[in-house]
Amino acid sequence: MQPSMWRAIGLMALSMSLIPAGDGVGKLMMEDYGVAPFFIAWSRFSIGVILVLPFLNQRNFAPRALMDWRVLLRGALIGGTVALILTGARTEGLATVFGAFFIGPILSYFLSALFLKEPIRPAQTALLFIGFVGVLLVIKPGFGMTPGIAFAALAGVGYGMYLVTGRWLANAAPAMTLLFAQVGVAAIVLIPFGISDIPPMRGYLPMLLLISAFTSTLANFLLLFAYREVQATRLAPFVYLQLVAATLYGFLLFGDIPDLLTIAGLLLLVSSGFSSLALKRGP
């Protein structure tokens, strides 16, 4: 394996461990301080704007791209996605929430084929259906599905559409411009919900808000560097490392142990994801 691939895998693994970490901190704020999930989402993107601004320059910032309706749609989708997954995490364990959330990458595969005319391969499709069975075991539709899991699954639908818009806009603007637009538009969209639930800044809450925003923004920075090293399609299976990290954080921070059906579903999701990596390496 080439050194660039190893670097990209390392960056991807760190990024995927930071995303559920940010949501784990969000869950701590909801449980310990009673903070509303939409406020956490709004504050995360608002602080994210401040964190991204110093990295913008004449080479990587294209102001005209901010007027593209597709860029605005992408920012609105990720804003709603984060707010919904935090809403799900308020009552459900992190592993369960991320398992339901992973309907998103599966959905994006078929939406990309429909709208972007990307090819569908039988072996890849079969693995995705196995992954979908894993999602069903996690969300348990009709026999144990809770409102929290429903919110997480709805967040996954939004994330699937967000992934498609990311491919749609791959060459529309510099990556840093898209990142700035992502956090900026999401912060604006969530203003009405965020300012209506501003909590008192007591105890460790300000620090936790900063940690949640920093981990999320850093995760996106690392993704940019990883995708510079290797094509996004080769790194796609490593997205499933989020499930491993979410399960670990859920146990360490909250003592959550998923039930047997959820564990089976998570194993199916992870195995199908990494099996697709073997397909990409094949002839």
Buried (B, 14 or more C-beta within 10 A) or exposed (E): EEEEEEBBBEBBBBBBBBBBBBBBBBBBBBEEBEBBBBBBBBBBBBBBBEBBEEEBEEEBBBEEBBEBEEBBBBBBBBBBBBBBBBBBBBBBBBBBBBBBBBBBBBBBBBBBEEEEEBEEEEEBEEBBEBBBBBBBBBBBEEEEBBEBBBBBBBBBBBBBBBBBBBBBBEEBBBBBBBBBBBBBBBBBBBEEBBEEBEBEEEEEBEEBBBBBBBBBBBBBBBBBBBBEBBEBEBBBBBBBBBBBBBBBBBBEBBEBEBBEBBBBBBEBBBBBBBBBBEEEEEE
